[in-house]
Each structure stands twice: as C-alpha cells, then as structure tokens.
Amino acid sequence: GRRLIGLVSLKDLILAAPTRRVAEIMQTDIISASVQEDREVVAQKLMEYDLLALPIVDTEGRLVGIVTHDDVIDVIVAEATEDVHRMAGIEPLAGNYLQTPFVSLWSKRGLWLTILFVGGFLTTVALTKFEDFFQQFPPLVLFIPLIISAGGNCGSQSATLITRALALGQITPRDWARVFLHEVLMGTSLGLALGVVGFVRALMTPSGALHGMSALKLAQVVSLGVCVVVLCGNLVGALLPLLLKRVGLDPALMSNPVVASLVDVTGIVAYFAIAQAVL
C-alpha cells in the first residue's frame, strides 16, 4: 500500500461534481522525486515543471513526503552559496561567516591556497627554462602578466559558465564535443579581439624599454601570444569541469583553482614558444 498513483489539485477537487470519484479527476502522469536524489535535482524539477509541491517517494514508489516551493528557495540559496565558495577554492562554510571558528575558516581556505602555491612552482620552472631567451629579449618580460591574466580570466569565465551549466543540468560530460567546438569559436574570437588590443599596446612601448628590439616584432609576439593563450585558457576552462564531472569529482570545487595553475604554465610556454618562432 501507500503507493503513489496520482495527484489531485485543490482546484479540481473543489470544482468536481460530488458524484465523481477521485480516480476520475486525478492526474496519473506524476512528476515525483526519490528520497535518494540530491536536493538540487529536486529543486530543478520544481522549477522546470512550475510545481507548487513535489511528492517524494521511496525506492518502492511509496509516498513518504512532499517538498514545497518554499523549501526550494532555501535549497537554491544554500546551493548557490556552496557553488560560489567552491569556485573560489574555499570549502563551503557550515554557518555564519562571523560565527565560524578561526581554525575552521583557516583550514577551509588554507588547503587550496597551499595547493595553488605549490602549483605556482610549475610556472617558476617554465620561466627558468626560458631564462636565457628573455635575457636576450627583455621587453618580452614586460608582457608576461598581460598574457597570463588574459588566459586566466578567459579560463575562469569558461569554467564558471560550464560548471553552472552542469549544475543546472543544461549539459552533461557527453556534450564535450559540442562544448569544444563552441569554445574554439568563442576562444578564437575573444583571442583576436584581445590580440588587437595587445598589438596596439606593444607598439606603444617606449623606445627606452625596447633594448634595441623592434616594436613591430614585439607587437607581433604579444598579439599572437594573447590569441593562443586565450584560446588555450578558454578550452581548458571549458573542458576541465566536464572531465572532473566525468570522473566523479566536484567541478565547482576544483575547476577555477586548477584552471588558474594550468593556464599560467601553458601561457608561459606558449608565449615564449611563439617568441622563439617569430624572433
């Protein structure tokens, strides 16, 4: 018994003739949720089907409770807060910020900061590999922050968009090919736009800072570097959350911090590889 077989709205119940049976007016096409489903999935169902309440059933299809739209508001706020914390590389706080113990807050922030700090060593290694080259062409060093920040910002944007799309059920890891093609187009167009800005800025480099290097050559290297790094950052930021989701890890927690480290390293390598090819 207690199996969920239909739903009757209050409106239908009031307007139905007294002689009609409930079985005649109930809806048998039921939208329900299982007790094992994540609360965010339940909230998505309520929003998707514009329901005021959603019946909850156990593994045998028996009604055990309901979730109302009021409950969903609390869930949405809680899940959004968790996602914001995770995308910043912070373990979600259990309660109020000011009431969270110092040690607990430190541990939630310190873990990923330590991981990112260690990951930054890879950038140092990459710079060391090209030390002789940028000593030969010092002006290239001036634009390293520009190159890295452009790729990192684009990567973070892509990671945030894809992570949120995954959370809302708009895409799944199986859509990686469509996401890849979409982000190739987006990354190329953004790279070209930022590359033009970088080209103009490099041309404006004061002659005293060029150390005998051609401003035009510098502008070519910077613009190409921006284009390639932005494209790489865009792809890494878009595909990494899909990969993390596929292997069962939380994209919201790991995407942005990992993207930042990867794009820093790939940005340095790509930038100086292009410089060696052009110069």
Sequence and secondary structure as in RCSB ss.txt:
>XXXX:A:sequence
GRRLIGLVSLKDLILAAPTRRVAEIMQTDIISASVQEDREVVAQKLMEYDLLALPIVDTEGRLVGIVTHDDVIDV
IVAEATEDVHRMAGIEPLAGNYLQTPFVSLWSKRGLWLTILFVGGFLTTVALTKFEDFFQQFPPLVLFIPLIISA
GGNCGSQSATLITRALALGQITPRDWARVFLHEVLMGTSLGLALGVVGFVRALMTPSGALHGMSALKLAQVVSLG
VCVVVLCGNLVGALLPLLLKRVGLDPALMSNPVVASLVDVTGIVAYFAIAQAVL
>XXXX:A:secstr
  B   B  HHHHHHS TTS HHHHSB S   EETTS HHHHHHHHHHTT SEEEEE TTSBEEEEEEHHHHHHH
HHHHHHHHHHHHTT    SS TTTS HHHHHHHHHHHHHHHHHHHHHHHHHHHHTHHHHHHSTHHHHTHHHHHHH
HHHHHHHHHHHHHHHHHTTS  GGGHHHHHHHHHHHHHHHHHHHHHHHHHHHHT  GGGTTT  HHHHHHHHHHH
HHHHHHHHHHHHHHHHHHHHHTT  HHHHHHHHHHHHHHHHHHHHHHHHHHHH 
